[in-house]
Structures are given as structure tokens and as C-alpha cells.
Amino acid sequence: MARILSQCVTLVNAESHKYLVKALDELLTNGYDKVMDTATDSRRGRLLTWLENGTAREIREKAGLSPARLAERVGDISRVTLYRCESERRLPRNRDVAVRYYEVLAKLRDEQTGTER
């Protein structure tokens, strides 16, 4: 439980506070296993790290993609939202979009480094 709360605290910013409160309420009401998807949360956490340290933008730029082109690859995200995620260092609100965003970036990074996933 302490690990979960620690992760939640690292994800808090002014905009996500109400979502954190809702998530914690669901967690306490329904239990960890019913609310959290560890694999999804891990990918979202890595995406947040990449957004915070500028890696997400670097990967996109090395791939020669504009925010609009990357948004097309991710799907269900506008170029404006993707740009805001990079510049404001925040996750997309939709969990599935955040996971797809991470997966597309991870694939691009692997192509750039010649690594297989």
C-alpha cells in the first residue's frame, strides 16, 4: 500500500488532484487488485518519466515526426494534446491512450537503437 501511495504522490500535479482522489477512493473501496493494472501503470509511469525528462520529445524528433504525425500513430489523441503532454510534462487523461503513446514511443526508441522488444 505504501508503494502505491508513493507512486500516486509522484503523479500528482494541480490538474490531476481530483483524479488521484477518485483513484484512491476506488482503491480503498474495491481493493488494489480490482482497481490497478500493474502493467498499465508501469507503462504510464515510464511515459511520465519520459515526458518529465524530455525523452519523449527526443524520441519523436529523432524519428522525424511532428506532434501531428505521432498523434496519428497513437490514435485518439490530438496533436495539440500530444504537444501539451510534452511541453507541460503530463500524461494524457485517457489511460489507454497513455499506454498506446508509451508503446509507440518505445517502438520508435527500439528502432532508433536497433533493439528488439
Contact map, one row per residue, 1 for C-alpha under 8 A:
111110000000000000000000000000000000000000000000000000000000000000000000000000000000000000000000000000000000000000000
111111000000000000000000000000000000000000000000000000000000000000000000000000000000000000000000000000000000000000000
111111100000000000000000000000000000000000000000000000000000000000000000000000000000000000000000000000000000000000000
111111110000000000000000000000000000000000000000000000000000000000000000000000000000000000000000000000000000000000000
111111111000000000000000000000000000000000000000000000000000000000000000000000000000000000000000000000000000000000000
011111111100000000000000000000000000000000000000000000000000000000000000000000000000000000000000000000000000000000000
001111111110000000000000000000000000000000000000000000000000000000000000000000000000000000000000000000000000000000000
000111111111000000010000000000000000000000000000000000000000000000000000000000000000000000000000000000000000000000000
000011111111000000000000000000000000000000000000000000000000000000000000000000000000000000000000000000000000000000000
000001111111000000000000000000000000000000000000000000000000000000000000000000000000000000000000000000000000000000000
000000111111100100000000000000000000000000000000000000000000000000000000000000000000000000000000000000000000000000000
000000011111111110010000000000000000000000000000000000000000000000000000000000000000000000000000000000000000000000000
000000000011111110000000000000000000000000000000000000000000000000000000000000000000000000000000000000000000000000000
000000000001111110000000000000000000000000000000000000000000000000000000000000000000000000000000000000000000000000000
000000000001111111000000000000000000000000000000000000000000000000000000000000000000000000000000000000000000000000000
000000000011111111110000000000000000000000000000000000000000000000000000000000000000000000000000000000000000000000000
000000000001111111111000000000000000000000000000000000000000000000000000000000000000000000000000000000000000000000000
000000000000001111111100000000000000000000000000000000000000000000000000000000000000000000000000000000000000000000000
000000000000000111111110000000000000000000000000000000000000000000000000000000000000000000000000000000000000000000000
000000010001000111111111000000000000000000000000000000000000000000000000000000000000000000000000000000000000000000000
000000000000000011111111100000000000000000000000000000000000000000000000000000000000000000000000000000000000000000000
000000000000000001111111110000000000000000000000000000000000000000000000000000000000000000000000000000000000000000000
000000000000000000111111111000000010000000000000000000000000000000000000000000000000000000000000000000000000000000000
000000000000000000011111111100000000000000000000000000000000000000000000000000000000000000000000000000000000000000000
000000000000000000001111111110000000000000000000000000000000000000000000000000000000000000000000000000000000000000000
000000000000000000000111111111100010000000000000000000000000000000000000000000000000000000000000000000000000000000000
000000000000000000000011111111110111000000000000000000000000000000000000000000000000000000000000000000000000000000000
000000000000000000000001111111110000000000000000000000000000000000000000000000000000000000000000000000000000000000000
000000000000000000000000111111100000000000000000000000000000000000000000000000000000000000000000000000000000000000000
000000000000000000000000011111110110000000000000000000000000000000000000000000000000000000000000000000000000000000000
000000000000000000000000011111111110000000000000000000000000000000000000000000000000000000000000000000000000000000000
000000000000000000000000001101111111000000000000000000000000000000000000000000000000000000000000000000000000000000000
000000000000000000000000000000111111100000000000000000000000000000000000000000000000000000000000000000000000000000000
000000000000000000000000001001111111000000000000000000000000000000000000000000000000000000000000000000000000000000000
000000000000000000000010011001111111100000000000000000000000000000000000000000000000000000000000000000000000000000000
000000000000000000000000001000011111110010000000000000000000000000000000000000000000000000000000000000000000000000000
000000000000000000000000000000001011111110000000000000000000000000000000000000000000000000000000000000000000000000000
000000000000000000000000000000000001111111000000000000000000000000000000000000000000000000000000000000000000000000000
000000000000000000000000000000000000111111100000000000000000000000000000000000000000000000000000000000000000000000000
000000000000000000000000000000000000111111110000000000000000000000000000000000000000000000000010001000000000000000000
000000000000000000000000000000000001111111111000000000000000000000000000000000000000000000000000000000000000000000000
000000000000000000000000000000000000011111111100000000000000000000000000000000000000000000000000000000000000000000000
000000000000000000000000000000000000001111111110000000000000000000000000000000000000000000000000001001100000000000000
000000000000000000000000000000000000000111111111000000000000000000000000000000000000000000100010011001000000000000000
000000000000000000000000000000000000000011111111100000000000000000000000000000000000000000000000000000000000000000000
000000000000000000000000000000000000000001111111110000000000000000000000000000000000000000000000000001000000000000000
000000000000000000000000000000000000000000111111111000010000000000000000000000000000000000100000010011000000000000000
000000000000000000000000000000000000000000011111111100000000000000000000000000000000000011100000000000000000000000000
000000000000000000000000000000000000000000001111111110000000000000000000000000000000000000000000000000000000000000000
000000000000000000000000000000000000000000000111111111110000000000000000000000000000000000000000000000000000000000000
000000000000000000000000000000000000000000000011111111111000000000000000000000000000110011100000000000000000000000000
000000000000000000000000000000000000000000000001111111100000000000000000000000000000010011000000000000000000000000000
000000000000000000000000000000000000000000000000111111110000000000000000000000000000000000000000000000000000000000000
000000000000000000000000000000000000000000000000011111111100000000000000000000000000010000000000000000000000000000000
000000000000000000000000000000000000000000000000011111111110000000000000000000000000000000000000000000000000000000000
000000000000000000000000000000000000000000000010011011111111000000000000000000000000010000000000000000001000000000000
000000000000000000000000000000000000000000000000001001111111100000000000000000000000010000000000000000000000000000000
000000000000000000000000000000000000000000000000000001111111110000000000000000000000000000000000000000000000000000000
000000000000000000000000000000000000000000000000000000111111111000000000000000000000000000000000000000001001100000000
000000000000000000000000000000000000000000000000000000011111111111100100000000000000000000000000000000001001000000000
000000000000000000000000000000000000000000000000000000001111111111000000000000000000000000000000000000000000000000000
000000000000000000000000000000000000000000000000000000000111111110000000000000000000000000000000000000000000000100000
000000000000000000000000000000000000000000000000000000000011111110000000000000000000000000000000000000000001000100000
000000000000000000000000000000000000000000000000000000000001111111000000000000000000000000000000000000000000000000000
000000000000000000000000000000000000000000000000000000000001111111111100000000000000000000000000000000000000000000000
000000000000000000000000000000000000000000000000000000000001100111111100000000000000000000000000000000000000000000000
000000000000000000000000000000000000000000000000000000000001000011111110000000110110000000000000000000000000000000000
000000000000000000000000000000000000000000000000000000000000000011111111000001110000000000000000000000000000000000000
000000000000000000000000000000000000000000000000000000000000000011111111100000100000000000000000000000000000000000000
000000000000000000000000000000000000000000000000000000000001000011111111110000100000000000000000000000000000000000000
000000000000000000000000000000000000000000000000000000000000000000111111111111100100000000000000000000000000000000000
000000000000000000000000000000000000000000000000000000000000000000011111111111000000000000000000000000000000000000000
000000000000000000000000000000000000000000000000000000000000000000001111111000000000000000000000000000010000000000000
000000000000000000000000000000000000000000000000000000000000000000000111111110000000000000000000100110010000000000000
000000000000000000000000000000000000000000000000000000000000000000000011111110000000000000000000100100000000000000000
000000000000000000000000000000000000000000000000000000000000000000000011011111000000000000000000100000000000000000000
000000000000000000000000000000000000000000000000000000000000000000000011011111101100000000000000100000000000000000000
000000000000000000000000000000000000000000000000000000000000000000010011000111111100000000000000000000000000000000000
000000000000000000000000000000000000000000000000000000000000000000111110000011111110000000000000000000000000000000000
000000000000000000000000000000000000000000000000000000000000000000110000000001111111000000000000000000000000000000000
000000000000000000000000000000000000000000000000000000000000000000000000000011111111100000010000000000000000000000000
000000000000000000000000000000000000000000000000000000000000000000100010000011111111110000010000000000000000000000000
000000000000000000000000000000000000000000000000000000000000000000100000000000111111111000000000000000000000000000000
000000000000000000000000000000000000000000000000000000000000000000000000000000011111111111000000000000000000000000000
000000000000000000000000000000000000000000000000001000000000000000000000000000001111111111110000000000000000000000000
000000000000000000000000000000000000000000000000001101011000000000000000000000000111111111000000000000000000000000000
000000000000000000000000000000000000000000000000000000000000000000000000000000000011111110000000000000000000000000000
000000000000000000000000000000000000000000000000000000000000000000000000000000000001111111000000000000000000000000000
000000000000000000000000000000000000000000000001001100000000000000000000000000000001111111100000000000000000000000000
000000000000000000000000000000000000000000000001001100000000000000000000000000000001110111110000000000000000000000000
000000000000000000000000000000000000000000010011001000000000000000000000000000000000100011111000010000000000000000000
000000000000000000000000000000000000000000000000000000000000000000000000000000001100100001111110110000000000000000000
000000000000000000000000000000000000000000000000000000000000000000000000000000000000000000111110110000000000000000000
000000000000000000000000000000000000000000000000000000000000000000000000000000000000000000011111110000000000000000000
000000000000000000000000000000000000000100010000000000000000000000000000000000000000000000011111111000000000000000000
000000000000000000000000000000000000000000000000000000000000000000000000000000000000000000000111111100000000000000000
000000000000000000000000000000000000000000000000000000000000000000000000011110000000000000011111111110000000000000000
000000000000000000000000000000000000000000010010000000000000000000000000000000000000000000111111111111000000000000000
000000000000000000000000000000000000000100110000000000000000000000000000000000000000000000000011111111100000000000000
000000000000000000000000000000000000000000000000000000000000000000000000011000000000000000000001111111110000000000000
000000000000000000000000000000000000000000000010000000000000000000000000010000000000000000000000111111111000000000000
000000000000000000000000000000000000000000110110000000000000000000000000000000000000000000000000011111111100000000000
000000000000000000000000000000000000000000100000000000000000000000000000000000000000000000000000001111111110000000000
000000000000000000000000000000000000000000000000000000000000000000000000110000000000000000000000000111111111000000000
000000000000000000000000000000000000000000000000000000010011000000000000000000000000000000000000000011111111100000000
000000000000000000000000000000000000000000000000000000000000000000000000000000000000000000000000000001111111110000000
000000000000000000000000000000000000000000000000000000000000000000000000000000000000000000000000000000111111111000001
000000000000000000000000000000000000000000000000000000000011001000000000000000000000000000000000000000011111111100000
000000000000000000000000000000000000000000000000000000000010000000000000000000000000000000000000000000001111111110000
000000000000000000000000000000000000000000000000000000000000000000000000000000000000000000000000000000000111111111111
000000000000000000000000000000000000000000000000000000000000000000000000000000000000000000000000000000000011111111110
000000000000000000000000000000000000000000000000000000000000011000000000000000000000000000000000000000000001111111100
000000000000000000000000000000000000000000000000000000000000000000000000000000000000000000000000000000000000111111100
000000000000000000000000000000000000000000000000000000000000000000000000000000000000000000000000000000000000011111110
000000000000000000000000000000000000000000000000000000000000000000000000000000000000000000000000000000000000011111111
000000000000000000000000000000000000000000000000000000000000000000000000000000000000000000000000000000000000011001111
000000000000000000000000000000000000000000000000000000000000000000000000000000000000000000000000000000000010010000111
